[in-house]
Amino acid sequence: MKIALVVPHIFMHRDILPDVIFSPGTLALDLAAALHELDEDVTLCTPGQVRTKVRNITADLSFFETELTRRNLTYTELLKQHSFTFVTLARQVQSELLADVFDRANKGEFDVVHVYTNEEDIALPFARLCKVPVVFTHHDPFNFLLKYQSVFPKYKHLNWLSMSYAQRKTMPENTNWVGNIYHGLPSHEYAVQIGPSRDYVAYLGRIIKAKGVHLAIKAVQQYNKTHLTKPLTLKIAGKHYAGHKDHYWQRYIKPHIDAGIVEYVGFLKTAKEKQEFLGNAWALMVPSVFDEPFGMVMLEALACGTPVIGLRSGAIPEVIKDGKTGILVDAPSSTTEAKTVRALADAIDNIESIDRYTCRSDFDENFTTKRMAEEHRAVYRKLLQDN
C-alpha cells in the first residue's frame, strides 16, 4: 500500500519537536517507522522536515521563516510572545499541506490518507474531495475545545479511529468507527530497571490542573504522615506554564517545592532520561481529573517495569490492570477529593505488591509499536477493500 500519514500540527518540525511535549508527533514518527518495517510504502507528510527514515513531504514554510527572521525569534519564542501571529501562520501552512496531500492522492500517488492529530478539523470539509479512503485519528477528547464540540459531530460519517473506548464517549453514538487502536512504544527503548532506588513517586507530563498534580502532592504528604521513618518525595518532570494566565504552577506546585515536599526535575527530552526517572520510581502517579483519551506516560512506565497509580477516569482503566500493573482509585468526580487523596496514599503503601516484570510483560503483549502498526495496516486494507 502507498500510505500518506499526515501530521499537520506545526510542532511536526525538527526545530520545534525536541522542545515541546507533543506525544502525537512521537507516535506518528514511530508509526511511520513501524509500517516501514512491515514493508509498507509510507510517506510522512508534515509542516517541516522531521527526522525519519521514510519519505517526508513538507509544506512551504518560507513566509513563516520570513516572519521569524524579521522578529529575530525562534518558533517557540514566536508562539509564546505572539501566539495569534503564530497560529495564523500555522493554519495557513496546515491548509496548504493538506491540500497538497489530497491532490497527490487524487493523482494516484497514495492509496490511503491517514490524517493524524488535532488539526485534522481543517481537513474534515475537504475529505469528500479526495478519491481515496481518508481516515482520521484525533488525540484529545472530541469535546475538549469549543471548536471540536461544534465541528466533529458534523463529520461523524467519515472514517474514524479511536485510541480508547473512553475517547469514543465524546462523539455521537452512531459515529463511523473503523477501529480502536491503542498506542505503542518501540520495545527496545525501555527496560525493567535493575536495582531501582524506589525512594520517590514520579509524575511525568504537563503540569496543568486537568492532570491533577496537586492530588499527587497531597497523596504523598498524607502517605508520609504515617511513614515517618521512610518518607517519599514526589518528583515532577514535565512542562510548567509559569507566567501564563493560568497560575496553577505558582499557586499549587511551587510552594511545595520551596517546602521540600516536591522536587522538580525539569523537562525530560530523551528516552534515556525517562528510563532513569521512571525506572527508579516507587510508582508513577497519573491523577488526571479529566477524561484522558489515552496517556502515553503509562506505557513508558510499564515498559520500565514501574507500576502505575491512577484514577478511574478516561482511558486509564483500559491501560492499567487494577491489581496487576497498578492500582486504580475513584476520581473526585465520583467521590470527594479527600477520599481520593486517602485512596492514592493507600495505593502508594500497597503498590509494592505489583510485580515489575508483570508490568513489562503486559507492555510487550499489548503496547508495542509493532502491534500498533499491524492494527493500522489491517484498517487501511479494510478501507481499500470497501472503497
C-alpha positions in Angstrom: 0.0 0.0 0.0 1.0 3.6 -0.6 0.1 5.3 2.7 0.2 9.0 3.4 0.5 9.6 7.1 -0.4 13.3 7.5 0.5 15.1 10.7 -0.5 18.8 10.1 0.4 20.1 13.5 3.0 22.8 13.3 5.0 21.1 16.0 6.0 18.5 13.5 9.3 20.2 12.6 12.7 19.1 13.7 13.4 22.7 15.0 10.4 22.5 17.3 9.6 18.9 18.3 12.5 18.4 20.8 11.5 21.4 22.9 7.8 20.6 23.4 5.6 17.9 24.9 3.8 16.5 21.9 3.3 12.8 22.1 1.2 12.6 18.9 4.3 13.7 17.0 6.4 11.0 18.5 3.7 8.4 17.9 3.5 9.4 14.3 7.2 9.0 13.8 7.1 5.6 15.5 4.0 4.5 13.5 5.7 5.5 10.2 8.8 3.6 11.1 6.9 0.5 12.2 4.8 0.5 9.0 8.0 0.8 7.0 9.4 -2.2 8.8 6.3 -4.1 7.8 7.3 -3.3 4.1 4.6 -0.8 3.6 5.2 2.3 1.4 4.8 5.1 3.9 5.1 8.9 3.3 5.1 11.1 6.3 3.6 14.5 5.5 4.5 17.2 8.0 4.7 21.1 8.0 8.5 21.0 8.5 11.2 18.4 8.0 11.4 15.7 10.7 14.0 13.0 11.5 12.6 9.9 9.8 13.7 7.0 7.6 10.6 7.2 5.4 9.8 9.7 2.7 9.0 13.1 4.1 6.8 15.6 2.3 6.8 19.1 3.8 4.9 22.4 3.4 6.2 25.8 2.3 7.5 27.5 5.4 9.2 30.4 3.7 6.7 33.1 4.8 6.8 31.6 8.4 10.6 31.8 8.3 10.5 35.4 7.0 8.4 36.4 10.0 10.8 34.7 12.4 13.8 36.5 10.8 12.0 39.8 10.9 11.4 39.5 14.6 14.6 37.6 15.3 12.7 34.9 17.1 12.6 31.1 17.2 9.4 29.1 16.5 8.8 28.6 20.2 9.6 32.2 21.1 7.1 33.4 18.5 4.5 31.0 19.9 5.0 32.4 23.4 5.3 36.1 22.5 2.9 36.4 19.6 0.5 33.5 19.8 -2.1 34.9 17.4 0.5 35.5 14.7 1.9 32.0 15.2 -1.5 30.3 15.0 -2.5 32.4 11.9 0.7 31.3 10.1 0.4 27.7 11.3 -3.2 27.4 9.9 -2.0 28.5 6.5 0.8 26.0 6.5 -1.5 23.2 7.6 -4.2 24.0 5.0 -1.6 24.0 2.2 -0.1 20.8 3.4 -3.5 19.0 3.4 -4.5 20.4 0.0 -1.2 19.1 -1.4 -1.7 15.6 0.0 -5.3 15.3 -1.2 -4.1 16.5 -4.7 -1.3 13.9 -4.7 -3.8 11.2 -3.7 -6.2 12.1 -6.5 -3.3 11.8 -8.9 -2.6 8.2 -7.8 0.4 8.9 -5.5 -1.3 7.4 -2.4 -3.8 4.6 -1.8 -5.0 5.8 1.6 -4.6 9.0 3.5 -4.4 8.9 7.3 -4.8 12.4 8.9 -3.3 12.1 12.3 -3.5 14.8 15.0 -5.7 17.6 16.3 -5.5 20.0 13.4 -7.4 17.5 11.2 -10.5 19.7 11.7 -9.1 21.7 8.7 -9.3 18.5 6.6 -12.8 17.4 7.5 -14.8 19.5 5.0 -12.5 18.6 2.1 -12.2 14.8 2.7 -15.1 14.2 0.3 -13.0 15.7 -2.5 -10.3 13.0 -2.0 -10.7 10.0 -4.3 -9.0 7.5 -2.0 -10.1 6.5 1.5 -9.3 9.1 4.2 -9.2 8.1 7.9 -8.8 10.3 10.9 -7.2 10.0 14.3 -7.8 12.7 17.0 -5.6 12.9 20.1 -7.9 14.8 22.5 -11.4 14.2 23.8 -13.6 15.2 20.9 -15.4 17.8 23.1 -12.2 19.2 24.7 -12.4 22.6 22.9 -15.4 24.6 21.7 -14.2 24.2 18.1 -14.2 20.4 18.5 -17.7 20.3 20.0 -19.1 22.3 17.1 -17.3 20.6 14.3 -16.6 16.9 14.9 -20.2 15.7 15.2 -20.9 17.2 11.7 -18.5 14.7 10.3 -19.3 11.6 12.3 -19.9 9.7 9.0 -16.2 9.9 8.0 -13.7 7.1 8.8 -12.6 7.5 12.5 -10.1 5.6 14.6 -10.3 5.9 18.3 -7.3 5.4 20.7 -9.5 4.2 23.5 -13.2 3.3 24.1 -13.3 6.1 26.6 -12.5 8.6 23.9 -15.5 7.5 21.9 -17.9 8.7 24.6 -17.3 12.3 23.5 -18.6 11.6 20.0 -22.2 10.7 18.9 -23.2 7.0 19.3 -23.6 6.5 15.6 -20.1 7.7 14.7 -18.4 5.6 11.9 -15.7 4.0 13.9 -13.4 1.8 11.8 -11.2 0.7 14.6 -9.9 1.2 18.1 -6.1 1.1 18.3 -4.1 1.6 21.5 -0.9 3.4 21.2 2.5 1.7 21.4 6.2 2.3 22.0 9.3 0.8 20.5 10.1 -2.2 22.7 13.8 -1.6 22.7 13.7 2.0 24.1 13.0 0.9 27.7 13.8 -2.0 30.0 12.9 -3.1 33.5 15.3 -1.2 35.8 17.8 -3.4 37.7 18.0 -2.4 41.3 15.7 0.6 41.3 16.1 3.1 44.1 12.4 3.4 44.7 12.7 6.3 47.0 10.2 8.6 45.3 6.9 8.7 43.5 7.1 10.1 39.9 4.9 12.4 37.9 5.6 12.9 34.3 3.8 15.2 31.9 2.2 18.6 31.5 1.8 20.4 34.8 -1.7 21.7 34.5 -4.8 21.4 36.7 -6.5 18.8 34.4 -3.6 16.4 35.1 -4.3 16.5 38.9 -0.7 17.1 40.0 -2.0 18.8 43.2 -3.7 15.5 44.1 -0.3 13.7 43.8 1.3 16.2 46.2 -1.5 15.8 48.8 -1.3 12.0 48.5 2.5 11.9 49.1 2.0 14.3 52.0 -0.6 12.0 53.6 1.5 8.9 53.0 4.5 10.5 54.7 2.4 11.3 57.8 2.2 7.6 58.5 5.6 6.6 57.2 7.9 9.0 59.1 10.8 6.6 59.0 10.6 6.0 55.3 9.1 9.1 53.7 8.9 9.5 49.9 9.5 12.5 47.7 7.2 13.4 44.8 9.5 14.1 41.8 7.8 16.0 39.0 9.1 16.1 35.4 7.5 18.0 32.6 6.5 21.4 31.3 5.0 24.1 33.6 3.4 27.3 32.3 4.6 29.9 34.9 3.9 33.4 33.6 0.8 32.4 31.7 -2.8 33.4 32.7 -3.2 30.0 34.4 -1.4 30.4 37.8 -1.6 26.7 38.6 2.2 26.3 38.9 2.7 29.3 41.2 -0.3 28.6 43.4 -0.5 24.8 43.7 3.0 23.4 42.9 5.8 25.9 43.6 5.1 26.4 47.3 5.5 22.7 47.9 8.9 22.7 46.0 10.0 25.5 48.3 8.9 23.5 51.3 10.9 20.4 50.2 8.0 18.1 49.7 8.3 18.2 45.9 11.3 18.1 43.6 11.0 19.5 40.1 13.5 17.7 37.8 12.6 19.7 34.6 11.6 18.7 31.1 12.9 15.2 30.1 13.5 15.1 26.4 15.0 11.6 25.7 14.0 8.0 26.4 17.3 7.6 28.3 16.3 10.4 30.7 12.8 8.9 31.1 14.2 5.4 31.7 16.3 6.8 34.6 13.4 8.8 36.0 10.6 6.2 35.7 12.7 3.1 36.2 13.9 4.1 39.7 10.5 5.4 40.9 8.4 3.6 43.5 5.5 4.2 41.2 4.2 6.6 38.6 1.2 8.6 39.6 -1.4 9.5 36.9 -4.1 11.5 38.8 -5.8 13.0 35.8 -9.1 14.6 36.7 -10.3 15.0 33.1 -11.2 12.1 30.7 -7.7 11.1 29.4 -8.2 9.8 25.8 -5.1 7.6 26.4 -1.9 8.7 28.3 1.4 7.7 26.8 3.3 8.1 30.1 1.6 5.0 31.4 3.2 2.9 28.6 6.6 4.4 29.3 6.3 3.4 33.0 5.1 -0.2 32.2 8.0 -0.6 29.7 10.3 0.3 32.6 8.6 -2.2 34.9 7.2 0.6 37.0 3.7 0.2 38.3 1.1 2.9 37.9 -1.2 4.6 40.4 -4.1 6.2 38.6 -7.7 7.4 38.8 -10.6 5.6 37.2 -11.0 8.4 34.6 -11.0 8.3 30.8 -8.8 5.6 29.3 -6.7 4.9 32.4 -8.6 1.8 33.3 -8.2 0.5 29.8 -4.4 0.7 30.0 -3.8 -0.2 33.6 -5.0 -3.5 35.0 -6.0 -2.9 38.6 -4.1 -5.1 41.0 -1.8 -6.4 38.2 0.0 -3.5 36.6 -1.1 -0.8 39.1 -3.7 0.4 41.4 -6.8 2.4 40.4 -8.8 4.7 42.7 -12.0 6.6 42.3 -11.7 10.1 40.8 -13.1 13.1 42.8 -16.0 13.4 40.3 -17.4 10.1 41.7 -16.4 10.6 45.4 -14.7 13.5 47.2 -11.2 14.9 46.8 -10.4 14.0 50.4 -11.4 10.3 49.8 -9.4 10.3 46.5 -6.3 11.6 48.3 -6.6 9.0 51.0 -7.0 6.2 48.4 -4.0 7.5 46.5 -1.9 7.5 49.7 -3.1 3.9 50.5 -2.1 2.9 46.9 1.4 4.2 47.5 1.5 2.0 50.6 0.3 -1.1 48.7 2.0 -0.7 45.3 4.9 -2.9 46.3 2.6 -5.9 45.7 2.7 -5.2 42.0 5.4 -7.3 40.2 7.6 -5.2 37.9 8.2 -7.9 35.4 4.4 -8.4 35.1 4.2 -4.7 34.1 6.8 -5.2 31.4 5.1 -8.4 30.1 1.8 -6.6 29.8 3.6 -3.8 27.8 5.2 -6.4 25.5 1.9 -8.1 24.9 -0.3 -5.0 24.3 1.6 -1.8 23.8 4.4 -2.1 21.3 4.7 -0.1 18.0 4.8 -3.3 16.1 1.3 -4.3 17.3 0.1 -0.7 16.7 1.4 -0.7 13.1 -0.1 -4.1 12.4 -3.5 -3.0 13.5 -3.3 0.2 11.5 -2.3 -1.8 8.4 -5.4 -4.0 8.9 -7.7 -1.0 9.0 -6.1 0.5 5.8 -6.6 -2.8 4.0 -10.2 -3.0 5.0 -10.8 0.6 3.9 -9.3 -0.2 0.5 -11.4 -3.4 0.2 -14.6 -1.5 1.0 -13.8 1.5 -1.2 
